[in-house]
Amino acid sequence: MDAATDAAWSQAARERMQALDAQLAVRFDRGDATAALTAARARGIDALVREAWARCIPESVDAALFAVGGYGRSSLYPQSDVDLLVLTEQAWDHAVGEAISRCVALLWDARIPVSHSVRSQEETVAAARDDITTVTALMDARLLAGSRSAVATLADAIAPERSWPPAEYFAGKREELRARHARFDDTADNLEPNIKEGPGGLRDLQTLRWMAMRVLGATGLDALESLGQVGHIERETLENAAVALQRLRYGLHLVAGKREERLRFDHQRALAARMNRVGHADLEPADNAMVEAMMQEFYRNAARVQRIGDRLLQRFEEQLEGEAIAEPIDDQFELRRGYITARDPAWPMGDTARIFELFATWAHTPAARGLHSRTARALAEVLRNVPAYSEASPELRQRFMALLTMPGAVATLERMARLGVLARWIPAFAQVTGRMQFDLFHTYTVDQHTLALLRNFALFASSADTQRFARAHEVWPHLRKPELLLLAGLFHDIAKGRGGDHSILGAEDARVFCTAHGLSDADTALVAWLVEQHLTMSVTAQKQDISDAEVVQKFARLVGDRERLDYLYLLTCADIAATSPKLWNAWKDRLLGDLHVATRLALRRGGEDPVAAEARIAEAQTNVGLLLDGMGRNDDGMRWLPNSSFLHARVEQLTWMALQLSDMRAGETRIAARHPVAGDASLELLVHTPDRPGLFAAIVATLDRIGLDVLHARLLDAPQGQVIDSFVLMPRDSKRAVESRDVERRLGDVLSHPLDQVKPARHARPSHLRHFRIAPQIEFSEDHGRTVLAIVCNDRPGLLADIAQQLLRQRFPVHDARIATFGERAEDVFRISQADGQPLDSVAQEALRDALSTILQGDHA
């Protein structure tokens, strides 16, 4: 046949597939079962593949065509690959190769993404023996064309006695699963999870199926249930999870229009709309609530797959290795191959107290690998009978509280959460299980964030991470009842998603819970107060000037006593560090630590007025002088530090500054940068230079070009017409180290030239930020003779440099800056004035508002 005929066939085949895909998309929107849709698509591809084969491969050729992989399972999603195997024993010649190449070309021209291999039986045996992925794909092979005897030939080629016997196959696939999970940080609770490859995704379900085929010869959940390897509830749970995940994947392929397995921000709104507005041809983007509900369903299903998958891995292991010898723990429980097992097969006999006894035994058995699959199944089957605490007996409530006072209480709460017990005991926790927030600030679901916060408490108690948390391990031993902090952590975000202030709603939940569990009025009030105020210390430290004695005194009055301060400090540190891996750094550790120390001193003074500024300055100067003297250095550098700096900076920081300025002369520029904490990426920058217009704008523009984000900036007038600017910086790219010497060199070069030559860099807006729109807010107020400019808007690279450039154009000097970023949200505060040092009048404020709105509205559009 000629090329024109082939082209006509490919065009017709492409049109047939387009028509089929359009029909299947309508059926998807109508709510048809996804399994039926993927099977129908596979049948459509089957017909075209067979036609192409018949057009190109002569009947005389001794070859068989197989569908393998997902196509072999008759499961093709809209953007799935079509994997083919040609099995032949015929001697290879040029004509056969040309025929197969023509067949594949026909299919590619029809826009069918074919991947193919051509092997003999001997080559197939070798490939299967050498590669577990190959043998797995061939296990799902399905004959499309050629002699049926080839089916037996292929089955013989991949038989366990030839390649990957059950024990080796199980070990290989288990290691493959662990490595795959590790690529996703061992959690499905990511902002943009992978439906197919991520933990709890469709690949996990397939892996369990392949293991069952190889280890037990079972080809589906029916067979596994008949063999006693899964219970009826486990089977139903896996089936329902598979249906939900398959529908998500099919819908994702439709809205993405390309091969995509990640639930990216780009597609979440469109997919949520498509999943929920069945039958609507013109789909509007979904609102946040609809996206969050869709994602919550995914996270919950992924967690169920992981839980049952862990049990099945144990059962397959036992099938291969035989029943383990029991090691008694007590009269109720024993260890089998390191897993805690209930000794009575009928456990827990409908008694929830026995479930709490299991967790108590687990807490006292630190060597246990986990919970035995048999007992885990028994627990899952009676989970619905676990009462909410409000309906439980006083004795049962006491048993729960006893768990919080045992060693390893955090691990116990994690286990209860993972196995579903905590969500039954505290129904409000069930509401936030798997709940995500559609923003870039909260990296994890609410329940996973809460568990990460509790793990931070465990770090504080063990003093295991004193580099990340410099003071927390010192404060922890002062807690009167650590279990009260666990309860505050458990409830701090429990009211997310209900509407209203989650801190106030959560505090009421905590109060009811503590009262029901018999806590004293004082302990109940403490837990409820911590939940209600859990954001206050963070806001005070990051948005206010904690070197201002009035700010500290106001915070001290709110806290009231040392006990509340210690509890709130630890809760705040754990909360910030558990929100996002990128959010906690040495600067925030020091910032909160400084506020804790300053507030503790204020509380010691009781209700008296703050210590006079003069006395504080004198005390700091004396301490710096003593440190310098202890180093054998003179205090010449202190003369370049303005008195106000001794109010704002720590003694250690002031000592470093004085050392950098010890031999400086009038009119000279001195730049110094350092990593204040070993191993931390943050940088501290000191710039001491003659004051001139555009200085702040030039500095931040240069830092932006270097790839450094400003976390904090302080600008003070220094003696002899100089200024001293200090910055806390963080590399924008967490994988790229920025050397302090490089910052000093590049900034020194910029400041040695005219500043009006320094312009902000142009940045492409990161694609993921376009899904998060924050209406810009620009507010003015007056404080101590300065104008306070507060800006809330979408964050983006170069934002601070652009704002600084606008302030320069308006000729408004910047006297101080507090920079805070929360995911996609920037909240920046500047203390500015007019050129004559006076606050901005109303006309100047409106002119600046208009100028800033111009650059910020573009981010919002």
C-alpha positions, 0 to 999 in steps of 0.5 A: 500500500502506498503512503497516501493510503496509509495517511488516509487510514491514520487520519480516519483513525485519528478522527475515530479516536477523537469522536470516541474520546469526546463521547467518553468525556460526555459519559464522564461528566454524566457520572459513568463508572471510570472503569467502564470508560477506561475499558471502552477506550482500550477497546477503541484502541484495540480495534485500531491497533489490530487494523494497523497490524493487519494492514502491515504484517503479512500472515506469513510472519510468525509473530504475536502482538500483545498489549502490556502494562496498563493497556494490557489490563484494558485500562486506558486513560485519555492520555495513557501510553499504549504499550505493545510487545511483539513476540516472535520466533521468526528469524529477524530480517529487514522486511519484518522490521520494515513492516513493524516500523510501518505499523507503529508509524501508522499508529503514531500518525493517528496520534496514538502514543505507542511504545513497543518492543520486539523480542523472541521468547529467549530475549523475553526470558532474559529481559524478565529475569533482569528487570522487575519492571519488565516482568511486572508489565508482562504479567498483565499481557493480553493477546491482540493478534497472532497465534493463541499459542503465544500466550502459553509461550509468554506465560512460560517466559515469565514463570516464577521458576524462570524469573523472580520467584515469589520471595524475590519478587515481593522483596523487590517490589516492596523496596521499589514501593519504599523508594517511590514513597521516599520521592514524595517524602513518604506522604500523600499530603502534599499540596500537589500530590501525584495521583498515580505514583504518590503514596496511597495512589493508584500505583500502590493498588497495582503493586499490591495486586502484582504482589498478590499474583506472584505470591498467592496466585490471586488475581483480584480482591475477590480471590484475596478475600476468599483466601482470607488475606483481606476482610470484607470491610478492607475489600470494600474500602480498597474498592471504593478508594480505587473508584475515587482515585480512578475518577480523579485521574480520568478527570485530571487527564481531561482538564490537563489535556496532556499526560499529567499525574500530579494534581497541580494548582493549574488544574485543581479548580477546573478539575473540582468544577468538572467533578462537581458540576456534572452535565454543565458544558460551560464550567466556571472555576471552582471556589476554594471550598470545592477544591478543598473538598475534592482534595480532602477526599483524595487525601482520605482515600490515599490514607486508607490505601496506605493503611490497608496496604501496610497490612497486606505487606505483612500478610504477604511476608507471613505467607512467604516466611511462615507464622512467627513464634509468639513472644508474650508481652502480657496477658492480652498482647504478644509480639509476632515478628516484632508486631504487637498482636492481640492474643485472643482472636476475638479481640477486642470483644466490643470493649473500647477500653481494650483498644486503649489498653492496646495503645498503652501496651504499645507505648511501653513496648518501644521495640515493636515494629508496629501493629500486627495486620490481624489486630489492625484488621480487627481494630478497623472492623470495630472502629465504628463502635468506638464512641465519641468522648462526649458519649463515653464513660468517665472511666474511658475518658480517664484511660484516654488522659492516661495515655497522654501522660505516658512516655511516648505520648506523641507517638501514641497520638500519631498511631491513634490518628493513623488508625482512625481511633482519634477521629472517632474519639474526637469527631472534630478531628475527623472533620479536619482529617485530610483537609487542605487549605488552598494556599501556599502557606500551609504545606500539609493537611490540617491533621498532618500539620497537627501531627507534625506540631506534636512531633516537634513537642517530642523534639523539645522534650528529647533535646534532639534538635537544639540547632533548629530550636535553640531555647525550646529544650530549656523551656520544656522542663519547666512545664508543670503538665506537658499533657496540657500542651499536647491538648493545646496542640491537638485543638489549635487548628481543629476548627479550620474550615468551619467559618468564623475565627478558628482560634475562638471556635477551637478554644471552645472545643478544647474547653468542652473536651477538657471539662468532660475529661475532668481537668481542673478549671485552671488547667482547662482555662490554660488549654483554651487560652493557648488555643485562642491565642496560638497565633498571637506570639507569632504575629507580635514577633513578626509584625511588631517591633519587639525591641520597643518596650511598650510592645513587650509590655503589652504582650506581657500584660496579655500573657499574664504569667510565666507559665502561660508564656512558656506554654505559648512559646513552645506552641508557637515554635512548634506551630510555625515549624510544622506549617512548612519546611521552609517557614522555620529558620534561625532568624525566627528561632532567635526572634521568638526566643528574644520575645520570650526572654524580654517578656519574662523580664517584663513579667518579673517587673510586674506592673511597673513601667518599662525600664527607661531607654537610657538604662537599657542602652547603658546596660547593653553597652556595658555588656558589649564592652565586656564581651569585647574585652574578653576577646582582647579587642578594644571597643572602638567600633562601638562609637559607630553604633547609634544609641538606638541600636542598643535598644534594637539588637542583641548583645551578641549581634552588637558585639559582631557589629562593633568588631566589623566597625573597629577600624572604620573611618568617617565617610567609609562604607563597611559591609559585612555578612555572616551566617549567624547559626552554623548550618542555617541558610539565613544570612545577617547583613550589616551595611554602614555607609554615608547616607544618601538618597536611594540607598535602601532601594539600591541595597534591596534591588542588589539583594534581589538580583543575588537571589536573596529575600529580605526577612527583616530590615532595620535602618538607623541613623549613625554618627557623622552622617552615616547610616547603619542598615541591618538585614536578615536574608534567606536564599530564594532557592533553598538548594543554592548556597549564597556565600557571605563574601559574594554578598559583601563583594557585589553589594560593595561594588554597587554602593561604590557607584552612583545609586541612580544606576541601580534598577530593579530586576524584571522577574517572570511571575511564577506560574503557581502564583496566578491561582492565588489572588489577594486584593492589595491593601495599602494602609497608612498610620502615624507613630512617633512622628513617622508614617507607617505604611502597611502593605498586604498583597500577593508575594512575588520575586522582586516585590520589595525591590519594586516597592523600594523603587516607588518610595525612592521616586516619591522621595520618601526615606525608609527608616525601618522595614518589617518584611513577612511572607506567608506562602503567597501572601506578603505583609510588609510594614515600612516606617517612612517620612517625607524628605524633611523628616515629617510624616506624610500628609494626606496628599502625599499618602494618596499619591503614594497609594496610587503609585503602589497600586499600579504595581500591585494591581498587576499582580492581582489581575 
